[in-house]
């Protein structure tokens, strides 16, 4: 079989497994990235269909595409007008989780160096780089599971904003570490490394701001179309390349531009421009996101191979991430309206995904020595955390109280099957006894309005209806305030004459 046929078979397998994994997730709740990782393991280390050397050469290209997409989708959620008190817990969770992970993973990497697991040339810069790449949870894995489990919007927004903030923190930290490491690898001293770090931040930020404002101005007059998202991605790719060529951080430029585009309704007013509906940040078509996600997680599985000690070390780092996540979740949910089960669920929402994998590929793309095994370690960590999440998440979400889960509206057809057993049927409401029928009032107890109406009927008078009076049975009858006094009935007049 020639190379073209093999390539087509691989593409067919990726597409079909990707579609099947999405259907499997809809029915069972198993994260859709797991079948793709398993497919990569089969195509890579098991059957050897995909060459490892070829994958390492292709990884920087696919990683750059995935990084741009993930950073744009995440950073565009950072709406400045909503970063107030409600988002304080998300910021606390993001900061505590990121820096706790950094403080625990970096020493773990140095212990692995002492044990001979990682290369002896690795230092604290490599250790911090690994910790920063693994600093944030993955929205690709956690958010679909939360929505399928019908968790309250309070928890969904907490994790959504947390993942966006940690993506920014990871990009900034990894960009700074890479700038210093590249400067040192080229023979520069401390002053050279500091200058490279400052230039990376300044060029990336300025380029991102300029590109973001230009994008807002372009989108202001653009008609609504499904092609806005691919056009925006094309502009972000150009921005990434331009920032890197000017000595800046391309990922930081993408983050800055995404924040500007995400806050597009604010920018035109600042510039004195009228806001239009096209000012909103364009969202990606599901098909494009599906393709990028499918290829990337297949690459993750394909690079899980010998030497197996690197894979084992990555799985151990996954357990370390659980230890780092627990105190951060407890701190962020302390004193809030969260049950014990909800706090445990927040602690479990730690799986890593596309952002961590794409950041781990950056040293390989930068040409740093002995960085070819770094993606393998991080990819093993991603796979291990997703497996732990897939096993434990259904057990925890079943224990959530009813007020922590969104209940479907009665009579509505639910498009998603909730995790866990169905809720117990509610007992039928007691039927109230029928109200006793009031007996008819005798003639002497008739309401004044009804009596007057009956007496008026004898004389053929009309009954106007303006004023409301109420009878003993609760019914309402209307009469006018200007109604003239009725003459006495003939029987009454005769009775008075006799007397």
Buried (B, 14 or more C-beta within 10 A) or exposed (E): EEEEEEEEEBEEBBBEBBEBBBEBBBEEBBBBBBBBBBBBBBBBBBEEEBEBEEBBEBBBEBBBBBBBBBBBBBBBBBBEEEBEEEBEBBBBBBBBBBBBBBEBBBBBBBEBBEEEBBEEEBEEBBBBBBBBBBBBBBBBBBBBBBEBBBBBEBBBBBBBBBBBBBBBBBBBBBBBBBBBBBBBEEEBEEEBBBBBBEBBBBBBBBBBBBBBBBBBBBBBEBEEEEEBBBBBBEBBBEBBEBBBEBBBBBBBBBBBBBBBBBBBBBBBEEEEEEBBEBBBBBEBBEEBBBBBBBBBBBBBBBBBBEEEBBBBBBBBBBEBBBEBBBEBBBBBBEEEEBBEBBBBBBBBBBBBBBBBBBBBBBBBBBEBEEBBBBBBBBBBBBBBBBBBBBEBBBEBBBBBEEEBBBEEEEEEEEEBEBBBEEEEEEEEEEEEEEEEEEEEEEEEEBBEBBBBBEBBEEEEBEBEEEEEEEBEEEEEBEBEEEBEEBEEBEEEEEEEEEE
